[in-house]
């Protein structure tokens, strides 16, 4: 893996074994299977008779530890604050474009909304480190040093296979309310690309609701409070000992998007905890728009 570091994050790196496009396409296929066929598939650890195992003991993969984001794509939208009005590749509807074109960083800061770009729909795209641990036997905790955010993924142990689980309604927050399930599927090395023979595999599926309105990018590209964020976390181990996870994120928002917005982000496990560097939510001033070409949207 080659690359350089920017503010403690690996950027311009090469994800091992297959190109970023292959990882992206493979992850799209796998999360689609988990999301749309999940009702036909038993969660990991399901068994007949006796008390069900805890989510922790049933885990098909280990995601605990400290991880650093590896930015191999979309550098202009992830490592810096894009120009106001740059929402290329995001399927915004007219209402979404209107809000993005009227974004005001100073107004956000004055209103105490510095964390609008650090919500659950966007935090995994940030150049950040993440610490993942078990808060208890049925709750995974994910913390970020960038923005100092904490996410809790709660497993519903009594839910039947494929059943949707929703926590009781509470005050909306940047990270919302997340329900989690393990899934197993036959998997080859490299998320299904290459490798010799099938390996025991699995993934973590997380669905998040009850969000405060936030931004998909630092430059005010909006998502609404009714947005639903579906994520699939996959771990992949390299022959040289490196350990990675890839999270594929689907944001569905009828308020501002014309179709789901899908991204895939890679993280590499770190062994040096001293690299953890907590910083509060802060958005740098946006770059200047070089021209009106390249703008996008729905």
Buried (B, 14 or more C-beta within 10 A) or exposed (E): BEBEEBEBBBBBBEBBBBEBEBBBBBBBEBBBBBBEEBEEBBBBBBEEEEEBBBBBEBBBBEBBBBBBBBBBBBEBBBBBBBBBBBBBEBBBBEEBBEBBBEBEBEEBEEEEBBBBBBBBBBBBBBBBBBBBEBEEEBBBBBBBBBBEBBBBBBBBBEBEEEEEBEBEEEEEBBBBBBBBBBBBBEBBBBBBBEBEEEEEBBBBBBBBBBBBBBBBBBBBBBBBBBBBBBBBBBBBEBEEEEBBBBBBBBBBBEBBBBEEBBBBBBBBBBEEEEBBEEEEBEBEEBBEBEEEEEBEBB
